[in-house]
Each structure stands twice: as structure tokens, then as C-alpha cells.
Amino acid sequence: MMMATVITLYKQPQLAEMLLRAMSHPGYHFYLHIDKKVDIKPYEYLFNFPNVFLIKRRFDIKWAGYSMVEALLEGMNQALNSGINYDFINHISGQDYPLKPINQLHDFFEANKDKNFLACETAPSDWWQGAKMRYEDYHFQDSNMPGSYRFAKFLSSILPKRKLPFSYTLYGGLLGAYWTITADAARYILRYLEENKKAREFFRKTWGPDEFLFNTLIMNSPFKATVVNNNYRYIDWSEGGWHPKILKVEDFDKLSETQAFFARKFDLTVDRKILELINSKLLS
């Protein structure tokens, strides 16, 4: 089993180093997207690690922008055109960390090579009720033009609600941005967006499309039958707001009990000991 993990990074290269060491395995390769807005030099030493590659085309990722989707698509494309026969494409961020030994992860995916693992919530739900503004209103999250936010609000107030350019059911959710999908499903997504300009341009004007684009395309494709509605991620949204809780030592018991393979989000400047505990208690 060969897996390409796309890791999106914009800070704390030391945390990324810990992540790469924890996931070191001959069957795992890593494609690192270093945000274009940050200096790449502090990250360059990471490419001395085995099976670690730079995603050559870098994007200035804006929060909740389509730029995150572009970075992921670029990583998927580079991996699939590397000449290496990957079974899976996996997405995690540089602030994620494994909760199970890498050999256990490898064995699990070896036994499930035909499955796609995503979080696939659909309406009616509380999340989708609040998320309707993501696609019905206009959003220009990636714009560098002054006043783009106010302009988007103005357009949304005077124009009809935006309508989907396809007759698809939308899928996504709070856990939707992180997934492990088969190489065939990844190729399908790349081909679909390349061939369907209207869909691509529609998603560009949505808010947080990384939380529902990949899920929606796969769940409205022949791959739906292969989907396991579980991305095996532990993310704590209990504090409310737009960002998950930074996990600390106080969360260790929950992390040790979960069936999830990865957790987020961690921050070395907030609590380093939680990662040391995971290494010694869960990964050893």
C-alpha cells in the first residue's frame, strides 16, 4: 500500500518535523505545500527527510478561500503524475498529528484499498443551515483588492441567491476538509474540475469550499458506493467560533480513547507536552 499525504503548512516547521518522524514509513510519501506568503527557508531542511517532496506551485492561501482547494489539487496532481503508483491521497495540515502507530494505519488502509474515507454530512442539519450562505452569497476570499469583502456583501444584498450549476446534493461539514481518498477518486476530482468550468468558477466564489467541494463531488459520483462516512479525525469544536480548540495535555484521555487516526489542532507554543505524551503513550 502506497499513500501520498498532502500536508498544508504555514507555520511551525518543528511541528511538521515531528509529524514527519511520527509517520515515517516506506509506504508513506509526503507532499508539502508551503504557503506562498511565508519564507520557505525555515522549511527547506524538511526536504532532506526520506520521501518528502515540495509541492512546486505554491499558493497564497487565504482563510476560507478557494486557494486552499487549489493547493490541494496541485498536491494531488503532482503526486499522481510522479510516476509512483499510489493507492491513496491523504490530506492533513501541519498542525495535525497521528494517534495510532504508523504500522497500524498502514495495515488498516492496506485492508481497505477500495474505500474512500470522508465526513459526509448533508442537509437538513444545523451545519448546513448555517452553511447556506457559503454558496448562496458571493464571496471573494482570495481577492487582494481593498473593499472586496464589502463589495461581496453588496452584491449578495442586491442580486438573487446564487444557484448551483449542477443538480447535485451538497455534502460536507465541520470535519469535511480532511480526508483519505483513493487515487482513482482523486483523478476523478481533477478531471471533473478541469472539464466543468462552470462548477469550478462557482466554487471559487464560495466560502470555505474545502469543507464541502471534495465531499460533494465524490458523493455525487460512482465512488459514492465506496465511501465510508468517517474520516477518522478527532477535532474538538466545543469552544465554538470558526476555529477548533488547540489540544492540550488535558485532552489526552479523550485522544487515547478515540478511534480516530489523526487529531488536530496542535501548537508547540501552546502545549508541547501533549505531543510528547502521544509519542510515548500512543505511538511507541
Secondary structure, DSSP 8 states (H G I E B T S, - for coil): --EEEEEEESS-HHHHHHHHHHT--TTEEEEEEE-TTS-SGGGGGGGGSTTEEE-SS-----TTSHHHHHHHHHHHHHHHTSS---SEEEEEETTEEESS-HHHHHHHHHTTTT-EE---EESSSHHHHHHHHHHHS---TT--STTHHHHHHHHHHHS-----SS----EE-TTTT--EEEHHHHHHHHHHHHH-HHHHHHHHTSSSGGGTHHHHHHHTSGGGGGEES---EEE--TT-SSS-----GGGHHHHHH---SEEE---TTT-SHHHHHIIIII--
